[in-house]
Amino acid sequence: SGALANLQAVLQQIGQHVPQHSSELMMHAFREAARLHQLEMVRWLLEQVGSFQPQQVFEFMKYALTGAAMQNQPGMMDFLLGAVAKAFPGQLRELVQHAVNATAKRGNLQLMKFLMDHTSAAAIPVNYDEVFGWAIFDGQAEELLKGAIQGGAPYENVIMMLLSSMRNLPENNDSRLGSRQSLKHT
């Protein structure tokens, strides 16, 4: 596709003229390709990571997961988690936690449900207090809970996670992050 050809040309130019910025460019390319659901581009980027250190590739995957968390379609997230499981089996839990956190930070209820269902089915432990903390920090906790309640029974696991993590909220709005009182009115 034209976008892939453009990316290839840009990466080649960067690699030739300012190779010290190749890693930074790859991070952003992974995030944007995943955000835009450009599966062909993500596959091509994965083919290019052979010359980078494993820790750099790990960071690229975090950026890609963050990009995938920006859309409601679970296909990209599913693809990336499959790639992560193959490339980083020892760090899968950390990358899954990152994916769920990034999804909560964006208030992406559909993708949150998808991730919760799949991590539960695969018996991958997730720290949902941490997830809820990110949702609170980015002002998404209340919206996630409202959306899950409106969604009804299919969102029961999301509702239960959010309600069980409510104990971490302050009693009132002094923190400006939301409160148990504001969620009671939800």
N, CA and C of each residue as an Amber inpcrd file, in Angstrom:
protein
   558
   0.8350000  -1.1880000   0.0000000   0.0000000   0.0000000   0.0000000
   0.8720000   1.2410000   0.0000000   0.2880000   2.3830000  -0.3040000
   1.0330000   3.6340000  -0.3610000   1.5950000   4.0570000   0.9690000
   0.8270000   3.8490000   2.0320000   1.2980000   4.2320000   3.3640000
   2.5020000   3.3960000   3.7730000   2.4790000   2.1140000   3.4470000
   3.6010000   1.2420000   3.7710000   4.8420000   1.6530000   2.9880000
   4.6750000   1.9640000   1.7270000   5.8080000   2.4130000   0.9000000
   6.3940000   3.7020000   1.4580000   5.5240000   4.6070000   1.8950000
   6.0030000   5.8650000   2.4890000   6.7760000   5.5950000   3.7690000
   6.2590000   4.7090000   4.6150000   6.9440000   4.3770000   5.8580000
   8.2990000   3.7530000   5.5730000   8.3480000   2.8460000   4.6140000
   9.6140000   2.2150000   4.2560000  10.6380000   3.2530000   3.8120000
  10.2050000   4.2020000   3.0050000  11.1100000   5.2510000   2.5210000
  11.6000000   6.1260000   3.6690000  10.6960000   6.4920000   4.5660000
  11.0830000   7.3440000   5.7020000  12.0720000   6.6130000   6.6060000
  11.7790000   5.3600000   6.9240000  12.6900000   4.5970000   7.7860000
  14.0590000   4.4340000   7.1500000  14.0920000   4.2220000   5.8360000
  15.3600000   4.0930000   5.1410000  16.1500000   5.4000000   5.2130000
  15.4720000   6.5210000   4.9750000  16.1360000   7.8250000   5.0350000
  16.6640000   8.1230000   6.4380000  15.8320000   7.8550000   7.4370000
  16.2520000   8.0870000   8.8240000  17.4620000   7.2160000   9.1490000
  17.3850000   5.9460000   8.7610000  18.4840000   5.0210000   9.0200000
  19.7880000   5.4680000   8.3930000  19.7240000   6.0840000   7.2140000
  20.9260000   6.5440000   6.5170000  21.4660000   7.8570000   7.0870000
  20.5720000   8.7840000   7.4210000  21.0150000  10.1310000   7.7810000
  21.1100000  10.3870000   9.2850000  20.1990000   9.8490000  10.0480000
  20.2300000  10.0440000  11.5050000  19.8770000   8.7200000  12.2040000
  20.7660000   7.7440000  12.0970000  20.4520000   6.4140000  12.6330000
  20.1970000   6.4040000  14.1350000  20.6960000   7.3830000  14.8510000
  20.4740000   7.4350000  16.2970000  19.0000000   7.6540000  16.6450000
  18.1750000   8.0550000  15.6660000  16.7470000   8.2770000  15.9030000
  15.8680000   7.1410000  15.3670000  16.4840000   6.0960000  14.8530000
  15.7250000   4.9730000  14.2960000  14.8320000   4.3220000  15.3440000
  15.3510000   4.1480000  16.5320000  14.5740000   3.5020000  17.5920000
  13.3410000   4.3280000  17.9620000  13.5380000   5.6230000  18.1170000
  12.4150000   6.5080000  18.4510000  11.3640000   6.4980000  17.3370000
  11.8090000   6.5200000  16.1150000  10.8850000   6.4840000  14.9900000
  10.1080000   5.1600000  14.9620000  10.7840000   4.0580000  15.2520000
  10.1140000   2.7550000  15.2690000   9.0200000   2.7240000  16.3380000
   9.3000000   3.3000000  17.4970000   8.2820000   3.3380000  18.5590000
   7.0150000   4.0170000  18.0510000   7.1990000   5.1820000  17.4710000
   6.0470000   5.9440000  16.9860000   5.3730000   5.2610000  15.7980000
   6.1600000   4.6340000  14.9430000   5.5850000   3.9200000  13.8060000
   4.7250000   2.7550000  14.2840000   5.2030000   2.0100000  15.2790000
   4.4130000   0.9080000  15.8270000   3.1060000   1.4170000  16.4330000
   3.2060000   2.4910000  17.2190000   2.0000000   3.0150000  17.8690000
   0.9750000   3.4730000  16.8390000   1.4170000   4.2190000  15.8590000
   0.4840000   4.7580000  14.8660000  -0.0780000   3.6700000  13.9570000
   0.7480000   2.7260000  13.5570000   0.2590000   1.6410000  12.7050000
  -0.7930000   0.8200000  13.4500000  -0.5590000   0.5650000  14.7360000
  -1.5400000  -0.1840000  15.5370000  -2.7970000   0.6480000  15.7540000
  -2.6260000   1.9360000  16.0240000  -3.7780000   2.8190000  16.2480000
  -4.6700000   2.8780000  15.0170000  -4.0500000   2.8870000  13.8570000
  -4.7860000   2.9870000  12.5970000  -5.2130000   1.6260000  12.0560000
  -4.9490000   0.5850000  12.8150000  -5.3000000  -0.7870000  12.4500000
  -4.6910000  -1.1740000  11.1010000  -3.4360000  -0.8350000  10.9130000
  -2.7000000  -1.1430000   9.6910000  -1.9050000  -2.4300000   9.9070000
  -2.5850000  -3.5490000   9.8060000  -1.9810000  -4.8430000  10.0990000
  -0.7810000  -5.1340000   9.1890000  -0.9020000  -4.8250000   7.9220000
   0.2060000  -5.0550000   6.9820000   1.4440000  -4.2600000   7.4140000
   1.2270000  -3.0260000   7.8520000   2.3320000  -2.1780000   8.2760000
   2.9600000  -2.7180000   9.5690000   2.1380000  -3.1580000  10.5030000
   2.6670000  -3.7130000  11.7510000   3.4840000  -4.9710000  11.4570000
   2.9760000  -5.8190000  10.5740000   3.7350000  -7.0230000  10.2020000
   5.0880000  -6.6460000   9.5970000   5.0890000  -5.6610000   8.7250000
   6.3340000  -5.2280000   8.1190000   7.2860000  -4.6720000   9.1820000
   6.7560000  -3.8700000  10.1030000   7.5960000  -3.3320000  11.1710000
   8.1930000  -4.4510000  12.0260000   7.4000000  -5.4840000  12.2920000
   7.9120000  -6.6240000  13.0630000   9.0640000  -7.3120000  12.3360000
   9.0170000  -7.3280000  11.0200000  10.1090000  -7.9180000  10.2410000
  11.3860000  -7.0800000  10.3160000  11.2580000  -5.8130000  10.6730000
  12.4070000  -4.9070000  10.6800000  13.1460000  -4.8490000  12.0160000
  12.6330000  -5.4790000  13.0390000  13.1940000  -5.2920000  14.3840000
  14.4140000  -6.1610000  14.6790000  14.8430000  -6.9700000  13.7360000
  15.9710000  -7.8750000  13.9530000  17.2710000  -7.1790000  14.3260000
  17.4740000  -5.9640000  13.8890000  18.7260000  -5.2530000  14.1770000
  18.6930000  -4.4820000  15.4960000  17.5760000  -4.5250000  16.2050000
  17.4510000  -3.8070000  17.4730000  17.6760000  -4.7580000  18.6490000
  18.0590000  -4.2020000  19.7680000  18.2570000  -4.9630000  20.9980000
  16.9020000  -5.4480000  21.5240000  16.8700000  -6.5840000  22.2170000
  15.5990000  -7.0950000  22.7490000  14.8390000  -6.0850000  23.6110000
  15.5500000  -5.3010000  24.4190000  14.8580000  -4.3120000  25.2590000
  14.2000000  -3.2320000  24.4070000  14.8220000  -2.8680000  23.2920000
  14.2170000  -1.8930000  22.3860000  12.9490000  -2.4720000  21.7560000
  13.0150000  -3.7280000  21.3450000  11.8480000  -4.3740000  20.7410000
  10.7230000  -4.4700000  21.7630000  11.0760000  -4.7530000  23.0040000
  10.0920000  -4.7870000  24.0890000   9.3760000  -3.4360000  24.1870000
  10.1270000  -2.3560000  24.1270000   9.5310000  -1.0060000  24.1660000
   8.6690000  -0.7470000  22.9340000   9.1050000  -1.2220000  21.7730000
   8.2940000  -1.0720000  20.5650000   6.9320000  -1.7400000  20.7580000
   6.9500000  -2.9060000  21.3810000   5.7000000  -3.6430000  21.5980000
   4.7840000  -2.8820000  22.5590000   5.3580000  -2.2280000  23.5520000
   4.5380000  -1.4170000  24.4540000   3.8770000  -0.2770000  23.6850000
   4.6290000   0.3470000  22.7950000   4.0530000   1.4260000  21.9850000
   2.9520000   0.8860000  21.0760000   3.1780000  -0.2750000  20.4820000
   2.1740000  -0.8740000  19.6140000   0.9090000  -1.2070000  20.4040000
   1.0660000  -1.7650000  21.6030000  -0.0960000  -2.0890000  22.4370000
  -0.8540000  -0.8240000  22.8310000  -0.1180000   0.2430000  23.0980000
  -0.7620000   1.5250000  23.4100000  -1.5700000   2.0090000  22.2060000
  -1.0230000   1.8780000  21.0180000  -1.7570000   2.2590000  19.8150000
  -3.0020000   1.4200000  19.6280000  -2.8850000   0.1160000  19.8560000
  -4.0380000  -0.7740000  19.7080000  -5.1240000  -0.4480000  20.7270000
  -4.7330000   0.0750000  21.8890000  -5.7040000   0.4380000  22.9320000
  -6.5350000   1.6520000  22.5460000  -6.1470000   2.3480000  21.4930000
  -6.8520000   3.5520000  21.0670000  -8.0200000   3.2700000  20.1380000
  -8.2860000   2.0230000  19.8430000  -9.3790000   1.6940000  18.9350000
 -10.2790000   0.6410000  19.5640000 -11.4930000   0.5520000  19.0830000
 -12.4670000  -0.3930000  19.6360000 -12.3690000  -1.7820000  19.0220000
 -11.6750000  -1.9190000  17.9230000 -11.5490000  -3.2080000  17.2600000
 -10.5010000  -4.0610000  17.9720000 -10.8600000  -5.2580000  18.4200000
  -9.8960000  -6.0870000  19.1530000  -8.8900000  -6.8080000  18.2590000
  -9.0650000  -6.7910000  16.9530000  -8.1930000  -7.5470000  16.0570000
  -6.7240000  -7.2080000  16.1920000  -6.3860000  -5.9170000  16.2270000
  -4.9860000  -5.5130000  16.3290000  -4.4120000  -5.9270000  17.6810000
  -5.1780000  -5.7140000  18.7480000  -4.6950000  -6.0880000  20.0790000
  -4.4580000  -7.5960000  20.1340000  -5.3700000  -8.3600000  19.5910000
  -5.2380000  -9.8140000  19.5710000  -3.9850000 -10.2260000  18.7990000
  -3.7730000  -9.6280000  17.6370000  -2.5900000  -9.9260000  16.8330000
  -1.3110000  -9.5910000  17.6040000  -1.2720000  -8.4050000  18.1970000
  -0.0710000  -7.9840000  18.9200000   0.2030000  -8.8630000  20.1360000
  -0.8480000  -9.2220000  20.8700000  -0.6330000 -10.0880000  22.0330000
  -0.1240000 -11.4630000  21.6030000  -0.5640000 -11.9330000  20.4420000
  -0.0240000 -13.1830000  19.9050000   1.4520000 -13.0490000  19.5760000
   1.8300000 -11.9380000  18.9660000   3.2350000 -11.6920000  18.6320000
   4.0770000 -11.5510000  19.9000000   3.5350000 -10.8700000  20.8940000
   4.2260000 -10.6770000  22.1690000   4.4460000 -12.0160000  22.8720000
   3.4250000 -12.8780000  22.8430000   3.5330000 -14.1850000  23.5040000
   4.6580000 -15.0110000  22.8900000   4.8590000 -14.8850000  21.5830000
   5.9360000 -15.6180000  20.9170000   7.3020000 -14.9990000  21.1790000
   7.3790000 -13.6930000  21.1230000   8.6630000 -13.0030000  21.2420000
   9.1310000 -12.8320000  22.6830000   8.1960000 -12.6570000  23.6070000
   8.5500000 -12.3700000  24.9950000   7.7330000 -13.2260000  25.9690000
   7.8410000 -14.5500000  25.8700000   7.0070000 -15.3840000  26.7490000
   7.2630000 -15.1250000  28.2410000   8.4850000 -14.8000000  28.5990000
   8.8090000 -14.5240000  29.9990000   8.3090000 -13.1840000  30.4940000
   7.9680000 -12.3000000  29.5720000   7.5040000 -10.9630000  29.9350000
   6.0710000 -10.7270000  29.4720000   5.3820000 -11.7990000  29.1340000
   4.0150000 -11.6780000  28.6420000   3.1170000 -10.9800000  29.6510000
   3.2130000 -11.3710000  30.9010000   2.3420000 -10.7810000  31.9230000
   2.5330000  -9.2640000  31.9950000   3.7800000  -8.8080000  31.9480000
   4.0640000  -7.3670000  32.0110000   3.4710000  -6.6370000  30.8090000
   3.5700000  -7.2270000  29.6350000   3.0270000  -6.5860000  28.4390000
   1.5040000  -6.6350000  28.4170000   0.9230000  -7.7150000  28.9100000
  -0.5380000  -7.7780000  29.0130000  -1.0240000  -6.7220000  30.0020000
  -0.3320000  -6.5880000  31.1350000  -0.7000000  -5.5610000  32.1150000
  -0.6490000  -4.1860000  31.4690000   0.3950000  -3.9470000  30.6830000
   0.5090000  -2.6650000  29.9800000  -0.6750000  -2.4530000  29.0360000
  -1.0490000  -3.4910000  28.3000000  -2.1640000  -3.3790000  27.3570000
  -3.4670000  -3.0600000  28.0720000  -3.7330000  -3.7380000  29.1910000
  -4.9740000  -3.5010000  29.9300000  -4.9500000  -2.1070000  30.5580000
  -3.8050000  -1.7000000  31.0960000  -3.6830000  -0.3470000  31.6580000
  -3.9340000   0.7150000  30.5910000  -3.3140000   0.5480000  29.4200000
  -3.4740000   1.5280000  28.3370000  -4.9270000   1.6090000  27.8880000
  -5.5940000   0.4800000  27.8900000  -7.0060000   0.4410000  27.4980000
  -7.8660000   1.1780000  28.5250000  -7.5810000   0.9730000  29.7980000
  -8.3290000   1.6610000  30.8610000  -8.0740000   3.1650000  30.8180000
  -6.8370000   3.5640000  30.5510000  -6.5010000   4.9900000  30.4900000
  -7.2990000   5.7040000  29.4120000  -7.6630000   4.9810000  28.3770000
  -8.4290000   5.5890000  27.2880000  -9.9220000   5.3880000  27.4450000
 -10.3210000   4.6940000  28.5030000 -11.7430000   4.4790000  28.7410000
 -12.3830000   3.6190000  27.6720000 -11.6270000   2.7110000  27.1040000
 -12.0840000   1.8910000  25.9790000 -12.7840000   0.6420000  26.5170000
 -14.0760000   0.7640000  26.7480000 -14.8520000  -0.2820000  27.3950000
 -14.9060000  -1.5730000  26.5800000 -15.1460000  -1.4930000  25.2820000
 -15.2480000  -2.7080000  24.4720000 -13.9360000  -3.4920000  24.4830000
 -12.8390000  -2.7870000  24.3390000 -11.5440000  -3.4600000  24.3460000
 -11.2000000  -3.9630000  25.7500000 -11.6230000  -3.2330000  26.7720000
 -11.4000000  -3.6750000  28.1510000 -12.0980000  -5.0220000  28.3760000
 -13.3290000  -5.1230000  27.9250000 -14.0640000  -6.3760000  28.0680000
 -13.3540000  -7.4960000  27.3230000 -12.9380000  -7.2270000  26.1010000
 -12.2180000  -8.2140000  25.3050000 -10.9760000  -8.7050000  26.0510000
 -10.1820000  -7.7710000  26.5640000  -8.9590000  -8.1480000  27.2690000
  -9.2550000  -8.9220000  28.5500000 -10.2650000  -8.4920000  29.2810000
 -10.6180000  -9.1920000  30.5110000 -11.0720000 -10.6110000  30.2080000
 -11.8820000 -10.7770000  29.1910000 -12.3510000 -12.1100000  28.8060000
 -11.1810000 -13.0070000  28.4020000 -10.2790000 -12.4720000  27.5970000
  -9.1680000 -13.2780000  27.0930000  -8.1040000 -13.5590000  28.1520000
  -7.8060000 -12.5970000  29.0040000  -6.8180000 -12.8680000  30.0530000
  -7.3730000 -13.8620000  31.0550000  -8.6520000 -13.7830000  31.3170000
  -9.2880000 -14.7400000  32.2220000  -9.2610000 -16.1450000  31.6190000
  -9.6260000 -16.2650000  30.3590000  -9.6410000 -17.5700000  29.6810000
  -8.2380000 -18.1720000  29.5940000  -7.2220000 -17.3150000  29.4330000
  -5.8390000 -17.7940000  29.3150000  -5.1370000 -17.8720000  30.6720000
  -5.8630000 -17.5520000  31.7420000  -5.3140000 -17.5750000  33.1060000
  -4.0720000 -16.6910000  33.2450000  -4.1330000 -15.5210000  32.6240000
  -3.0470000 -14.5410000  32.7540000  -3.4590000 -13.5700000  33.8500000
  -2.7120000 -13.5240000  34.9480000  -3.0990000 -12.6220000  36.0440000
  -2.9070000 -11.1550000  35.6660000  -3.8800000 -10.3490000  36.0460000
  -3.8290000  -8.9070000  35.8040000  -4.1120000  -8.2160000  37.1270000
  -3.3580000  -7.1950000  37.4260000  -3.5700000  -6.4080000  38.6380000
  -4.6230000  -5.3410000  38.3190000  -5.8720000  -5.6500000  38.6720000
  -6.9500000  -4.7370000  38.3220000  -6.9980000  -3.5080000  39.2160000
  -6.3680000  -3.5400000  40.3780000  -6.2460000  -2.3180000  41.1650000
  -5.3670000  -1.3150000  40.4170000  -4.3170000  -1.8190000  39.7810000
  -3.4540000  -0.9610000  38.9700000  -4.2190000  -0.4210000  37.7630000
  -4.9910000  -1.2900000  37.1150000  -5.8010000  -0.8800000  35.9630000
  -6.7540000   0.2330000  36.3690000  -7.4660000   0.0140000  37.4800000
  -8.4200000   1.0040000  37.9600000  -7.7010000   2.3070000  38.3210000
  -6.5020000   2.1880000  38.8880000  -5.7130000   3.3810000  39.2100000
  -5.4300000   4.2290000  37.9790000  -5.1050000   3.5720000  36.8680000
  -4.8720000   4.3200000  35.6270000  -6.1590000   4.9350000  35.0940000
  -7.2570000   4.2080000  35.2290000  -8.5460000   4.7540000  34.7920000
  -8.9050000   5.9790000  35.6260000  -8.6400000   5.9170000  36.9270000
  -8.8900000   7.0680000  37.8030000  -7.9940000   8.2270000  37.3940000
  -6.7050000   7.9410000  37.2340000  -5.7220000   8.9820000  36.9230000
  -6.0990000   9.7500000  35.6590000  -6.6030000   9.0480000  34.6690000
  -6.9770000   9.7010000  33.4170000  -8.4590000  10.0670000  33.3480000
  -9.1510000   9.9880000  34.4840000 -10.5430000  10.4180000  34.5530000
 -11.5140000   9.5200000  33.8090000 -11.2000000   8.2410000  33.6740000
 -12.0380000   7.3350000  32.8960000 -12.8270000   6.3410000  33.7460000
 -12.5510000   6.2460000  35.0410000 -13.1790000   5.2230000  35.8850000
 -14.6960000   5.3420000  35.8880000 -15.1810000   6.5280000  36.0990000
 -16.6280000   6.7280000  36.1700000 -17.2950000   6.4140000  34.8310000
 -16.6760000   6.8370000  33.7360000 -17.2410000   6.5680000  32.4100000
 -17.2200000   5.0730000  32.0920000 -16.1400000   4.3920000  32.4840000
 -16.0900000   2.9460000  32.2670000 -17.2150000   2.2480000  33.0300000
 -17.4190000   2.6590000  34.2850000 -18.4680000   2.0330000  35.0940000
 -19.8510000   2.3340000  34.5160000 -20.0840000   3.5790000  34.1400000
 -21.3790000   3.9370000  33.5410000 -21.6330000   3.1210000  32.2790000
 -20.6410000   3.0420000  31.4190000 -20.7880000   2.2960000  30.1840000
 -21.0280000   0.8110000  30.4240000 -20.3110000   0.2550000  31.4010000
 -20.4750000  -1.1680000  31.7190000 -21.8740000  -1.4340000  32.2730000
 -22.3550000  -0.5410000  33.1270000 -23.7070000  -0.7090000  33.6780000
 -24.7350000  -0.6200000  32.5590000 -24.5710000   0.3440000  31.6680000
 -25.4960000   0.4830000  30.5410000 -25.4180000  -0.7190000  29.6080000
 -24.2340000  -1.3210000  29.4970000 -24.0520000  -2.4930000  28.6430000
 -24.6960000  -3.7480000  29.1990000 -24.9260000  -3.7670000  30.5040000
 -25.6350000  -4.8780000  31.1230000 -24.7980000  -6.1230000  31.3410000
 -25.4740000  -7.2540000  31.2900000 -24.8860000  -8.5520000  31.6520000
 -23.5750000  -8.8810000  30.9320000 -23.4260000  -8.5840000  29.6420000
 -22.1460000  -8.9260000  28.9940000 -20.9330000  -8.2380000  29.6420000
 -21.1720000  -7.1630000  30.3670000 -20.0770000  -6.4070000  30.9820000
 -19.9450000  -6.6870000  32.4770000 -20.5280000  -7.7730000  32.9320000
 -20.5260000  -8.0890000  34.3570000 -19.1130000  -8.1400000  34.9320000
 -18.1610000  -8.7510000  34.1980000 -16.7990000  -8.8380000  34.7240000
 -16.1490000  -7.4620000  34.8600000 -16.4410000  -6.5500000  33.9530000
 -15.9040000  -5.1890000  34.0350000 -16.5230000  -4.4730000  35.2400000
 -17.8300000  -4.6180000  35.4090000 -18.5180000  -3.9920000  36.5420000
 -17.9330000  -4.4980000  37.8500000 -17.7650000  -5.8090000  37.9500000
 -17.2390000  -6.4000000  39.1900000 -15.8220000  -5.9150000  39.4740000
 -14.9830000  -5.8320000  38.4410000 -13.6160000  -5.3380000  38.6250000
 -13.6310000  -3.9000000  39.1190000 -14.4430000  -3.0650000  38.4830000
 -14.4960000  -1.6590000  38.8690000 -15.0400000  -1.4870000  40.2800000
 -16.0860000  -2.2170000  40.6040000 -16.6600000  -2.0980000  41.9480000
 -15.7070000  -2.6110000  43.0170000 -14.9830000  -3.6910000  42.7250000
 -14.0510000  -4.2090000  43.7300000 -12.8700000  -3.2680000  43.9290000
 -12.5350000  -2.4850000  42.9220000 -11.4160000  -1.5450000  43.0380000
 -11.8490000  -0.1840000  43.5780000 -13.1580000   0.0220000  43.7400000
 -13.6530000   1.3130000  44.2420000 -13.1060000   1.6530000  45.6160000
 -12.7390000   0.6380000  46.3910000 -12.2360000   0.8940000  47.7380000
 -10.9940000   1.7840000  47.7220000 -10.3440000   1.9040000  46.5590000
  -9.1450000   2.7280000  46.4390000  -9.4600000   4.2090000  46.2320000
 -10.7220000   4.5190000  45.9840000 -11.1000000   5.9150000  45.7740000
 -11.2600000   6.6320000  47.1080000 -10.9870000   7.9390000  47.1220000
 -11.2450000   8.7030000  48.3450000 -12.7510000   8.8440000  48.5690000
 -13.1180000   9.1800000  49.7880000 -14.5390000   9.3420000  50.1330000
 -15.1970000  10.4910000  49.3660000 -14.4300000  11.5780000  49.1400000
 -15.0210000  12.7590000  48.4980000 -14.1630000  13.1930000  47.3190000
 -14.5020000  14.2920000  46.6990000 -13.8080000  14.7670000  45.5020000
 -12.5700000  15.6040000  45.7770000 -12.0520000  15.6130000  46.9890000
 -10.8770000  16.4210000  47.2980000  -9.6890000  16.0850000  46.3970000
  -9.6100000  14.8500000  45.9470000  -8.4710000  14.4310000  45.1280000
  -8.6180000  14.8540000  43.6680000  -9.8100000  15.2400000  43.2430000
 -10.1130000  15.5990000  41.8560000  -9.9500000  14.4260000  40.9030000
  -9.8660000  13.2030000  41.4350000  -9.7220000  12.0210000  40.6000000
 -11.0020000  11.2180000  40.5260000 -12.0410000  11.6880000  41.1630000
 -13.2520000  10.9000000  41.2860000 -13.3470000  10.4370000  42.7250000
 -14.5160000  10.0270000  43.1180000 -14.6960000   9.5900000  44.4920000
 -15.7450000   8.5010000  44.5650000 -15.7760000   7.8090000  45.7060000
 -16.8020000   6.8040000  45.9050000 -18.1810000   7.4710000  45.8630000
 -18.2520000   8.7150000  46.3740000 -19.5190000   9.4250000  46.3750000
 -20.0100000   9.6620000  44.9420000 -19.1290000  10.0800000  44.0280000
 -19.5630000  10.3400000  42.6450000 -19.9550000   9.0450000  41.9500000
 -19.2770000   7.9350000  42.2490000 -19.6390000   6.6640000  41.6330000
 -20.9400000   6.1040000  42.1920000 -21.2950000   6.4560000  43.4280000
 -22.5550000   6.0130000  43.9990000 -23.7270000   6.5670000  43.1900000
 -23.5440000   7.7500000  42.6120000 -24.6050000   8.3820000  41.8300000
 -24.6840000   7.8300000  40.4200000 -23.7380000   6.9960000  40.0610000
 -23.7160000   6.3560000  38.7420000 -24.7070000   5.2720000  38.7420000
